[in-house]
Amino acid sequence: MKKIIVSKNEAGQKLFKLLVKYMDAAPQSFFHKMLRKKNITLNGKRADGSEVLKETDEVCLFLSEDTIKGFQSEKKDKTTAVEEKTGKEPKEFSDIRIVYEDEDVLVLNKPVGVLSQKAAPEDYSLNEWVISYLLRSGALKESDLQTFRPGVCNRLDRNTSGLITAGKSMEGLQTLSGLFKERTIHKEYVCIVAGRVKTGSRIKGYLVKDERTNKVIVSATKQTEEGAVIETEYVPVVSNENYTLLKVRLITGKTHQIRAHLASVGHPLLGDGKYGNKSINGKMLKEFGLKYQLLHALQLSFPEKMTGCQALSGQCLVAPVPELFCRIAKSLNVYDACLAKGK
């Protein structure tokens, strides 16, 4: 018999979900059968799996050790194939900086080149970095990973830098995910675009993603049933005849939204290989070695009153802008003091 005492990070989820995490190689029919036969109980009573767990609840598995182990797949969480081969994490991960941390939440400044989440099984992403960091710091034990997995709660493109949030606890994961879903977190980006933008605007459109090319198409009117509504707000900070430094706020948050939406109105981001101007990008590559879009998630502002993760209530977090971004802005005469925020 195996007894599981529900911890803080396991509370708040349904019993069935915890069982699936604990024995992740078992078919769902197995859990239904074991619950029905009272081979799995909650607080000494029959359960059907729909019960929401509370801290200190007692889950008993009247199963042999061999049965339990047979339904637990082997996972490597401290390291990845990349770390095992090199003895260290990929170089770009050494530039990750912690902007904010408490017992529930981790907010990071993601460098260019780092994946938010895995795109392929062999990838090393920010999710793996977060787990590794929490294991190294002692905030997480390897045994915790059987039923709880910390992770990132918002995404940035691989070559977009800036603020990313991660939940360290179940409360952190649920609170942050809810805030992003409800769009109550104010997200502000900075970017450098081609052309002069004289006035701010709030633009709307429809976005369709081509999974084959991993590229999106933006139109002013709805072309297909799959088209998702997007809304982007921007304000010029500094501009000249050729370039503009913009502050951008996402009203919605879709794949490549800022990059594709601004390109669709004639102001592509510098360095953007998917949606940018080839001639300008060639010039940026030659003069500055720029190989990616100049887009940075600068600031996150949290609601004044939050029911969970209350330490974040009313906070405004800022991520320093990469050095190359600042150097290019100065050279193009579109630098502003906002780019030095957080330094």
C-alpha positions in Angstrom: 0.0 0.0 0.0 1.2 3.5 -0.9 0.0 6.6 1.0 0.2 10.1 -0.6 -0.3 13.1 1.7 -1.4 16.0 -0.5 1.1 18.8 -0.4 0.5 22.5 -1.0 1.6 22.1 -4.7 -0.7 19.2 -5.2 -3.7 20.8 -3.6 -6.3 22.5 -5.9 -6.4 19.9 -8.6 -8.7 17.0 -9.0 -7.8 13.6 -7.6 -7.9 12.0 -11.1 -5.3 14.5 -12.4 -2.9 13.7 -9.5 -3.2 10.0 -10.2 -2.5 10.5 -13.9 0.7 12.4 -13.0 1.8 9.9 -10.4 1.4 6.9 -12.7 1.7 8.6 -16.0 2.1 5.3 -18.0 -1.2 3.8 -16.8 -4.3 4.0 -19.0 -7.2 6.1 -17.7 -9.4 3.0 -17.6 -7.1 1.6 -14.9 -7.8 4.5 -12.6 -11.5 4.3 -13.1 -11.4 0.6 -12.3 -9.2 1.0 -9.2 -11.4 3.9 -7.9 -14.6 1.8 -8.5 -13.1 -1.2 -6.6 -11.8 1.0 -3.7 -8.2 0.1 -4.5 -7.7 3.8 -4.5 -9.3 5.9 -1.7 -9.4 9.5 -0.6 -9.3 10.1 3.2 -10.4 6.5 3.7 -13.5 6.7 1.6 -14.5 5.8 -1.9 -13.8 8.4 -4.5 -14.6 8.8 -8.2 -11.6 11.1 -9.2 -13.6 14.3 -9.5 -12.8 15.5 -6.0 -10.7 18.6 -5.7 -7.8 17.9 -3.4 -7.0 19.9 -0.3 -3.6 20.1 1.5 -3.1 17.2 3.9 -5.7 15.0 2.2 -4.7 11.3 2.2 -4.7 9.3 -1.0 -4.2 5.6 -0.5 -3.2 3.2 -3.3 -3.8 -0.4 -2.4 -1.5 -1.6 -5.1 1.8 -3.5 -5.1 5.1 -1.6 -5.4 5.7 -3.4 -8.7 2.4 -2.3 -10.1 3.0 1.3 -9.2 6.6 1.4 -10.5 5.4 -0.4 -13.7 3.1 2.5 -14.4 5.7 5.3 -13.8 7.7 6.3 -16.8 11.4 7.2 -16.2 12.0 11.0 -16.5 15.2 13.0 -16.4 14.5 16.4 -15.0 17.8 17.7 -13.7 19.5 17.4 -17.1 18.8 17.0 -20.7 20.6 15.2 -23.5 22.4 18.5 -24.2 23.7 18.9 -20.6 24.7 15.2 -20.5 26.9 15.6 -23.5 28.5 18.9 -22.6 28.3 18.8 -18.8 26.6 22.2 -18.8 23.5 24.0 -20.2 23.6 25.7 -23.6 25.6 29.0 -23.6 22.6 31.3 -24.2 21.0 30.1 -20.9 23.8 31.6 -18.9 22.4 35.0 -19.8 19.0 34.4 -18.1 18.4 36.8 -15.3 15.9 36.7 -12.5 13.8 39.9 -12.3 11.5 38.8 -9.5 11.1 35.8 -7.2 8.9 34.7 -4.3 7.7 31.3 -3.0 5.1 31.0 -5.8 6.4 32.9 -8.8 9.6 33.4 -10.9 9.9 36.2 -13.4 12.8 36.0 -15.8 14.5 38.2 -18.4 14.8 35.8 -21.4 17.7 36.3 -23.7 17.4 36.0 -27.5 17.9 32.4 -28.7 16.1 30.7 -25.7 13.0 28.6 -26.3 10.1 29.3 -24.0 8.9 25.7 -24.4 10.1 22.7 -26.3 9.5 22.6 -30.0 11.0 19.1 -30.3 11.7 16.3 -27.7 15.5 17.0 -27.8 15.1 20.7 -27.2 16.3 22.5 -24.0 13.8 25.2 -23.1 13.1 27.6 -20.4 10.8 25.0 -18.8 13.8 22.7 -18.3 15.9 25.6 -17.0 13.2 26.6 -14.4 13.0 23.0 -13.1 16.8 22.7 -13.0 17.1 26.0 -11.1 14.5 25.1 -8.6 16.2 21.7 -8.0 19.6 23.4 -7.5 18.2 26.0 -5.1 16.4 23.4 -3.0 12.9 25.0 -3.7 11.9 21.7 -5.4 12.8 18.0 -4.7 13.0 15.4 -7.5 10.2 13.4 -5.7 7.9 16.5 -6.1 8.1 16.1 -9.9 6.0 12.9 -9.8 2.8 15.0 -9.2 3.8 18.6 -9.8 5.7 20.3 -12.5 6.6 24.0 -12.4 6.6 25.8 -15.8 6.3 29.0 -17.8 3.0 30.7 -18.0 3.5 33.0 -21.1 5.5 32.6 -24.2 7.9 34.6 -26.3 9.3 33.8 -29.7 12.7 32.2 -29.6 14.4 35.4 -30.8 12.3 37.8 -28.8 13.9 38.8 -25.5 12.3 40.0 -22.3 9.9 39.1 -19.5 8.6 35.6 -19.0 6.7 34.4 -15.9 6.9 30.9 -14.4 4.8 29.3 -11.6 7.0 27.7 -8.8 3.9 26.4 -7.0 0.4 25.3 -7.9 -0.9 28.6 -6.7 1.6 30.4 -8.9 0.8 28.4 -12.0 -3.0 28.8 -11.6 -2.9 32.5 -10.7 -0.5 33.5 -13.6 -2.3 31.3 -16.1 -5.6 32.9 -15.1 -4.3 36.4 -15.4 -3.0 35.9 -18.9 -6.2 34.1 -19.9 -8.3 37.0 -18.6 -5.8 39.6 -20.1 -5.6 41.4 -16.8 -1.8 41.7 -17.0 -0.6 44.8 -18.9 2.2 43.7 -21.3 4.4 46.4 -22.9 7.0 45.7 -25.6 9.6 47.9 -27.3 10.7 47.4 -30.9 12.4 49.3 -33.8 10.5 49.3 -37.0 11.2 50.6 -40.6 9.7 53.9 -41.6 8.4 56.9 -39.6 5.4 56.4 -37.4 4.0 59.8 -36.6 1.1 59.0 -34.3 0.0 56.1 -32.1 -2.8 53.8 -33.1 -4.9 50.8 -32.0 -5.1 48.5 -35.0 -7.3 45.4 -35.5 -7.2 42.5 -37.9 -7.5 38.8 -38.4 -4.7 36.3 -38.2 -4.4 32.8 -39.7 -1.5 30.6 -39.0 0.1 28.3 -41.6 1.4 25.4 -39.6 3.5 24.2 -42.5 5.6 27.3 -42.6 5.1 28.5 -39.0 4.1 31.8 -40.4 0.9 33.9 -40.0 -1.0 36.0 -42.4 -2.8 39.1 -41.2 -5.7 40.7 -43.0 -8.0 43.7 -42.3 -11.1 41.6 -42.9 -12.0 38.0 -42.0 -11.0 35.8 -44.8 -11.6 32.3 -43.3 -13.5 30.8 -40.4 -10.2 30.0 -38.8 -9.2 33.7 -38.6 -8.5 34.9 -35.1 -9.2 38.5 -34.1 -6.1 40.4 -33.1 -5.7 43.8 -31.6 -2.4 45.7 -31.2 -1.8 49.2 -29.7 1.4 51.2 -30.4 2.9 54.6 -29.6 6.0 56.1 -31.3 8.7 57.1 -28.8 11.4 58.4 -31.1 11.3 58.6 -34.9 13.0 59.9 -38.0 12.6 59.5 -41.7 13.8 55.9 -41.7 13.1 54.3 -38.4 10.9 54.5 -35.3 11.2 53.2 -31.8 7.8 52.0 -30.7 6.2 51.0 -27.5 3.6 48.3 -28.2 0.8 46.8 -26.0 -0.8 43.6 -26.9 -4.6 43.6 -26.4 -4.8 40.1 -27.7 -1.9 37.7 -27.7 -1.4 35.5 -30.7 1.6 33.8 -32.4 3.9 36.4 -34.0 1.2 39.0 -33.5 3.4 42.1 -33.1 5.7 41.1 -35.9 3.1 40.3 -38.5 0.6 43.0 -37.5 3.1 45.8 -37.8 4.5 44.4 -41.1 0.9 44.3 -42.4 0.6 48.1 -41.9 4.0 48.9 -43.6 6.3 49.0 -40.5 8.2 45.7 -40.2 10.6 45.1 -37.4 14.3 45.4 -38.1 16.0 42.0 -38.4 12.7 40.1 -38.8 13.5 37.2 -41.2 9.9 36.1 -41.5 8.0 39.4 -41.9 10.7 42.0 -42.4 12.2 44.0 -45.3 15.1 42.0 -46.8 17.0 45.0 -48.0 16.9 46.7 -44.5 17.7 43.4 -42.8 20.7 43.0 -45.0 21.9 46.4 -44.0 21.4 45.6 -40.3 23.3 42.4 -40.6 26.2 44.0 -42.4 26.5 47.0 -40.0 25.5 45.4 -36.7 25.5 41.6 -37.2 21.8 41.6 -36.4 20.2 38.2 -37.2 16.9 38.5 -35.3 14.0 40.9 -34.8 14.5 43.8 -32.5 11.6 43.1 -30.1 11.8 43.1 -26.3 9.1 42.4 -23.7 9.9 45.3 -21.5 7.3 45.5 -18.8 4.6 43.6 -17.0 2.1 45.4 -14.8 -0.1 43.3 -12.4 -3.6 44.1 -11.2 -3.9 46.1 -8.0 -6.0 43.4 -6.2 -5.1 39.8 -6.7 -6.8 36.8 -5.0 -3.7 34.6 -5.5 0.0 35.5 -5.4 -0.9 38.7 -3.5 2.8 39.8 -3.3 2.5 40.7 -7.0 -0.5 42.9 -6.5 0.1 46.3 -8.2 3.7 45.5 -9.1 5.3 46.7 -12.3 8.3 44.6 -13.4 10.8 45.7 -16.0 13.5 43.8 -17.9 16.7 45.5 -19.1 16.9 45.8 -22.9 19.8 43.8 -24.6 23.0 45.7 -25.3 22.8 45.2 -29.0 19.2 46.6 -29.2 20.4 49.8 -27.3 23.5 50.1 -29.5 21.5 49.9 -32.7 18.9 52.4 -31.4 21.6 54.9 -30.6 23.3 54.5 -34.0 19.9 55.0 -35.8 19.1 58.0 -33.6 16.0 56.5 -32.1 17.3 55.8 -28.6 15.2 56.8 -25.6 15.7 56.6 -21.8 12.9 53.9 -21.6 15.4 51.4 -23.0 17.6 51.9 -19.9 14.8 51.0 -17.5 15.6 48.2 -15.1 19.4 48.6 -15.4 
